[in-house]
Amino acid sequence: MKRAWLKAFTWAVIVETNRRLCRPKGATHQSTSDGYDLARQLWESVHRTEMTLGEATEVCRRCHQLAPFCNFNGNTFVAVMRQVISMLSLLPEQTAVLRSVVGHIVAGTATPEDERAFGELLSRLANPGSPPPAKA
């Protein structure tokens, strides 16, 4: 299902999210010279666009990789996706699995099994009446 998942998250919200993540740890909240403008341009060009949940996750992963901030880039974009996931009407265990897998994908630490589980979960969410895939 396509939605404007990231629409509410303007770049100003992204910057504030990073600032709030840095503050309790005493980490520097500052933009980077290399990645900030590229990430902002990417974000602003797509965040209002209707996309799949997988595409929204990929946008967050790409922005994390661009490292727009000195600290907590992964945490910033994972926080966005966690808020997106919280808007879904899912069973608690589905929410937990989705949050975990999306967090790993955005952070760039997902295993092939994580990626496969994410695809299967997205497929089940798109087709709620279909049975889960058979285990190999």
Backbone as JSON, one array per atom type, in Angstrom:
{
  "sequence": "MKRAWLKAFTWAVIVETNRRLCRPKGATHQSTSDGYDLARQLWESVHRTEMTLGEATEVCRRCHQLAPFCNFNGNTFVAVMRQVISMLSLLPEQTAVLRSVVGHIVAGTATPEDERAFGELLSRLANPGSPPPAKA",
  "N": [[0.84, -1.18, 0.0], [0.53, 2.16, -0.85], [1.42, 5.2, 0.61], [1.74, 8.56, 1.85], [3.94, 8.28, 3.78], [6.02, 9.65, 5.07], [5.33, 12.28, 5.13], [4.6, 14.05, 7.27], [7.0, 14.55, 8.43], [8.92, 16.94, 8.18], [11.99, 18.5, 7.04], [12.83, 20.14, 9.1], [11.72, 18.83, 11.3], [13.24, 16.51, 11.26], [15.79, 17.54, 11.86], [15.28, 18.55, 14.44], [14.62, 16.16, 15.74], [17.11, 14.88, 15.69], [18.55, 16.68, 17.27], [17.25, 16.35, 19.75], [17.91, 13.73, 20.3], [20.65, 13.9, 20.62], [21.05, 15.6, 22.83], [20.56, 14.36, 25.54], [22.79, 12.7, 25.76], [24.88, 14.37, 25.67], [26.06, 14.8, 23.27], [27.41, 16.29, 20.32], [25.27, 18.29, 18.49], [25.14, 18.91, 15.32], [25.36, 19.89, 11.91], [26.85, 18.12, 9.13], [29.48, 18.87, 6.85], [29.7, 17.44, 4.5], [27.44, 15.64, 4.14], [25.01, 16.85, 4.9], [23.57, 18.76, 3.22], [23.06, 17.15, 0.96], [21.51, 15.06, 2.05], [19.34, 16.55, 3.05], [18.31, 17.61, 0.65], [17.59, 15.25, -0.7], [15.67, 14.24, 1.13], [13.75, 16.33, 1.18], [12.89, 16.22, -1.43], [11.41, 13.91, -1.63], [9.84, 13.31, 0.66], [7.11, 13.95, 0.84], [5.92, 12.34, -0.95], [3.86, 9.68, -2.15], [4.52, 6.41, -1.23], [5.67, 3.01, -0.86], [5.88, 1.21, 2.26], [8.29, -0.07, 2.36], [9.78, 1.47, 0.54], [9.83, 3.9, 1.92], [11.36, 3.15, 4.1], [13.75, 2.68, 2.79], [14.42, 5.28, 1.92], [14.96, 6.46, 4.38], [17.16, 4.89, 5.13], [19.01, 5.59, 3.15], [19.34, 8.33, 3.7], [20.44, 8.17, 6.26], [22.9, 6.96, 5.57], [24.08, 9.05, 4.2], [24.87, 10.67, 6.23], [24.02, 13.26, 7.61], [24.35, 14.57, 10.03], [26.55, 15.15, 12.84], [26.37, 13.23, 14.84], [24.41, 10.36, 15.81], [22.95, 9.68, 13.43], [21.8, 7.29, 12.36], [20.03, 6.63, 14.48], [18.33, 8.83, 14.36], [16.9, 8.56, 11.91], [15.83, 6.03, 12.24], [14.15, 6.57, 14.37], [12.2, 8.1, 13.09], [11.03, 6.16, 11.39], [10.05, 4.43, 13.33], [8.02, 5.96, 14.43], [6.35, 6.12, 12.21], [5.65, 3.4, 11.96], [4.26, 3.1, 14.34], [1.84, 4.21, 13.73], [0.44, 2.33, 12.37], [-2.09, -0.21, 12.35], [-1.46, -2.8, 13.97], [-0.83, -6.09, 15.29], [0.65, -6.46, 18.53], [3.01, -8.1, 18.47], [3.62, -8.1, 15.75], [4.19, -5.42, 15.38], [6.48, -5.19, 16.99], [8.32, -6.89, 15.65], [8.42, -5.64, 13.15], [9.41, -3.07, 13.83], [11.95, -3.77, 14.8], [13.21, -5.03, 12.57], [13.05, -3.01, 10.6], [14.55, -1.05, 11.89], [17.11, -2.26, 11.81], [17.49, -2.35, 9.04], [17.48, 0.39, 8.28], [19.66, 1.24, 9.78], [21.63, -0.1, 8.5], [22.51, -2.61, 9.21], [21.18, -4.9, 8.65], [20.62, -8.34, 8.1], [20.67, -10.8, 5.42], [18.54, -12.48, 6.06], [16.99, -10.81, 7.67], [16.2, -8.93, 5.75], [14.69, -10.58, 4.05], [12.66, -11.38, 5.85], [11.48, -8.89, 6.27], [10.45, -8.31, 3.71], [8.59, -10.41, 3.51], [6.88, -9.8, 5.64], [5.9, -7.3, 4.82], [4.53, -8.13, 2.56], [2.54, -9.75, 3.72], [1.2, -7.79, 5.17], [0.17, -6.27, 3.11], [-1.51, -8.1, 1.93], [-3.63, -9.24, 3.81], [-5.18, -11.59, 4.17], [-3.78, -13.73, 3.21], [-1.95, -16.82, 3.54], [0.93, -17.39, 5.69], [4.26, -17.66, 4.27], [5.6, -20.87, 3.37], [7.98, -22.61, 5.37], [11.36, -23.22, 4.5]],
  "CA": [[0.0, 0.0, 0.0], [1.31, 3.39, -0.94], [0.95, 6.35, 1.39], [2.77, 9.57, 2.08], [4.37, 7.88, 5.13], [6.99, 10.59, 5.65], [4.84, 13.65, 4.89], [4.6, 14.88, 8.49], [8.37, 14.72, 8.89], [9.66, 17.94, 7.4], [13.41, 18.49, 7.4], [12.94, 20.76, 10.43], [11.41, 17.77, 12.26], [14.41, 15.63, 11.27], [16.83, 18.25, 12.6], [14.88, 18.57, 15.85], [14.76, 14.79, 16.24], [18.53, 14.65, 15.95], [18.93, 17.51, 18.43], [16.71, 15.72, 20.96], [18.66, 12.5, 20.55], [22.0, 14.27, 21.05], [21.06, 16.32, 24.11], [20.77, 13.59, 26.78], [24.11, 12.07, 25.76], [25.89, 15.41, 25.6], [26.7, 14.7, 21.96], [27.3, 17.49, 19.48], [24.22, 18.34, 17.46], [25.67, 19.81, 14.3], [25.32, 19.31, 10.57], [28.14, 17.82, 8.53], [29.69, 19.62, 5.6], [29.55, 16.57, 3.34], [26.19, 14.96, 3.94], [23.8, 17.55, 5.31], [22.79, 19.3, 2.09], [22.6, 16.04, 0.12], [20.41, 14.39, 2.74], [18.2, 17.47, 3.08], [17.74, 17.67, -0.7], [16.91, 13.97, -0.94], [14.49, 14.18, 1.98], [12.74, 17.3, 0.74], [12.38, 15.86, -2.76], [10.55, 12.72, -1.61], [9.11, 13.01, 1.89], [5.66, 14.14, 0.66], [5.53, 11.41, -2.0], [3.27, 8.4, -1.77], [5.46, 5.32, -1.46], [5.43, 1.85, -0.02], [6.62, 1.24, 3.52], [9.65, -0.46, 2.0], [10.44, 2.64, -0.06], [10.07, 4.87, 3.0], [12.49, 2.61, 4.85], [14.95, 2.89, 1.97], [14.74, 6.7, 1.98], [15.61, 6.68, 5.68], [18.48, 4.24, 5.08], [19.89, 6.42, 2.32], [19.65, 9.56, 4.44], [21.4, 7.78, 7.31], [24.2, 6.75, 4.93], [24.65, 10.36, 3.83], [25.39, 11.24, 7.48], [23.84, 14.71, 7.65], [24.66, 15.11, 11.35], [27.79, 14.64, 13.45], [26.06, 12.1, 15.72], [23.08, 9.75, 15.87], [22.25, 9.66, 12.15], [20.94, 6.11, 12.3], [18.96, 6.77, 15.47], [17.39, 9.86, 13.9], [16.01, 8.05, 10.87], [15.1, 4.92, 12.84], [13.07, 7.18, 15.16], [11.14, 8.47, 12.15], [10.32, 4.96, 10.97], [9.3, 3.9, 14.47], [6.79, 6.75, 14.52], [5.51, 5.67, 11.1], [5.14, 2.08, 12.31], [3.29, 3.25, 15.43], [0.55, 4.64, 13.16], [-0.21, 1.17, 11.77], [-2.91, -1.03, 13.24], [-0.85, -4.12, 13.94], [-0.73, -6.81, 16.55], [1.89, -6.05, 19.22], [4.18, -8.85, 18.02], [3.96, -7.62, 14.41], [4.83, -4.11, 15.56], [7.83, -5.41, 17.51], [9.15, -7.44, 14.58], [8.61, -4.6, 12.13], [10.31, -2.05, 14.39], [13.3, -4.32, 14.88], [13.76, -5.24, 11.22], [13.22, -1.7, 9.96], [15.7, -0.43, 12.55], [18.33, -2.84, 11.26], [17.64, -1.94, 7.64], [17.86, 1.81, 8.26], [21.01, 1.35, 10.34], [22.59, -0.77, 7.62], [23.01, -3.82, 9.85], [20.25, -5.99, 8.37], [21.14, -9.56, 7.47], [19.76, -11.24, 4.35], [17.33, -13.02, 6.69], [16.18, -9.64, 8.05], [15.62, -8.38, 4.52], [13.65, -11.52, 3.61], [11.55, -11.27, 6.8], [10.83, -7.62, 6.0], [9.66, -8.49, 2.5], [7.45, -11.28, 3.82], [5.96, -9.06, 6.5], [5.23, -6.3, 3.98], [3.59, -8.86, 1.71], [1.4, -10.13, 4.55], [0.43, -6.57, 5.5], [-0.53, -5.86, 1.89], [-2.5, -9.16, 1.65], [-3.85, -9.79, 5.15], [-5.84, -12.9, 4.19], [-2.94, -14.77, 2.65], [-1.22, -17.58, 4.57], [2.37, -17.1, 5.73], [5.0, -18.53, 3.38], [6.11, -22.12, 3.94], [9.39, -22.61, 5.76], [12.18, -24.09, 3.65]],
  "C": [[0.89, 1.25, 0.0], [0.61, 4.49, -0.15], [2.08, 7.37, 1.45], [3.26, 9.4, 3.52], [5.2, 8.96, 5.82], [6.54, 12.05, 5.59], [4.94, 14.56, 6.11], [6.01, 15.23, 8.97], [9.13, 15.66, 7.97], [11.14, 17.85, 7.8], [13.62, 19.12, 8.78], [12.65, 19.73, 11.52], [12.61, 16.81, 12.37], [15.54, 16.27, 12.1], [16.51, 18.27, 14.09], [14.98, 17.18, 16.49], [16.21, 14.5, 16.57], [18.99, 15.45, 17.18], [18.47, 16.86, 19.73], [17.42, 14.42, 21.3], [20.06, 12.81, 21.09], [22.04, 14.82, 22.47], [21.31, 15.44, 25.33], [22.16, 12.95, 26.87], [25.24, 13.09, 25.76], [26.67, 15.39, 24.29], [26.47, 15.98, 21.16], [26.18, 17.33, 18.47], [24.67, 19.39, 16.45], [25.57, 19.12, 12.96], [26.74, 19.04, 10.08], [28.26, 18.6, 7.22], [29.45, 18.74, 4.38], [28.13, 16.09, 3.09], [24.92, 15.75, 4.18], [22.97, 18.03, 4.12], [22.26, 18.2, 1.19], [21.42, 15.32, 0.75], [19.16, 15.28, 2.77], [17.53, 17.52, 1.71], [16.98, 16.38, -1.03], [15.6, 13.93, -0.16], [13.39, 15.1, 1.45], [12.16, 16.96, -0.62], [11.39, 14.7, -2.71], [9.63, 12.58, -0.4], [7.6, 13.2, 1.78], [5.07, 13.13, -0.33], [4.85, 10.18, -1.44], [4.25, 7.31, -2.17], [5.06, 4.15, -0.59], [6.2, 2.02, 1.28], [8.08, 0.84, 3.28], [10.43, 0.7, 1.39], [10.74, 3.7, 0.98], [11.26, 4.44, 3.84], [13.79, 2.86, 4.1], [15.36, 4.36, 1.96], [15.47, 7.0, 3.3], [17.0, 6.06, 5.72], [19.46, 5.09, 4.29], [20.28, 7.71, 3.03], [20.63, 9.27, 5.57], [22.79, 7.63, 6.72], [24.87, 8.07, 4.53], [25.22, 11.11, 5.03], [25.26, 12.76, 7.54], [24.25, 15.37, 8.97], [25.95, 14.49, 11.89], [27.55, 13.36, 14.26], [24.63, 11.61, 15.51], [22.28, 9.82, 14.57], [21.29, 8.48, 12.06], [19.76, 6.23, 13.24], [17.9, 7.77, 15.02], [16.39, 9.28, 12.91], [15.26, 6.79, 11.31], [13.94, 5.47, 13.66], [11.9, 7.59, 14.27], [10.34, 7.23, 11.76], [9.55, 4.32, 12.12], [8.0, 4.67, 14.66], [5.83, 6.35, 13.4], [4.86, 4.34, 11.46], [4.09, 2.17, 13.41], [1.92, 3.68, 14.93], [-0.21, 3.48, 12.53], [-1.04, 0.43, 12.81], [-2.41, -2.46, 13.12], [-0.97, -4.78, 15.3], [0.59, -6.43, 17.21], [3.13, -6.8, 18.73], [4.59, -8.45, 16.6], [4.68, -6.28, 14.5], [6.27, -4.29, 16.03], [8.77, -5.92, 16.43], [9.44, -6.37, 13.54], [9.56, -3.52, 12.6], [11.75, -2.53, 14.39], [13.93, -4.44, 13.49], [13.99, -3.92, 10.52], [14.4, -0.96, 10.58], [17.01, -0.95, 12.0], [18.56, -2.43, 9.81], [18.11, -0.49, 7.56], [19.3, 1.98, 8.75], [22.07, 0.69, 9.47], [23.17, -2.04, 8.2], [22.12, -5.03, 9.59], [20.97, -7.15, 7.69], [20.22, -9.9, 6.29], [18.46, -11.82, 4.9], [16.4, -11.89, 7.14], [15.47, -9.07, 6.84], [14.48, -9.27, 4.02], [12.44, -11.42, 4.53], [10.77, -9.97, 6.57], [9.94, -7.73, 4.77], [8.42, -9.34, 2.74], [6.42, -10.56, 4.67], [5.2, -8.01, 5.69], [4.2, -6.97, 3.08], [2.35, -9.27, 2.49], [0.54, -8.92, 4.92], [-0.38, -6.1, 4.3], [-1.66, -6.83, 1.54], [-2.84, -9.88, 2.94], [-4.48, -11.18, 5.2], [-4.96, -14.03, 3.71], [-2.18, -15.5, 3.76], [0.26, -17.2, 4.57], [3.1, -18.07, 4.81], [5.5, -19.78, 4.12], [7.57, -21.99, 4.27], [10.15, -23.59, 4.88], [12.92, -25.1, 4.48]]
}
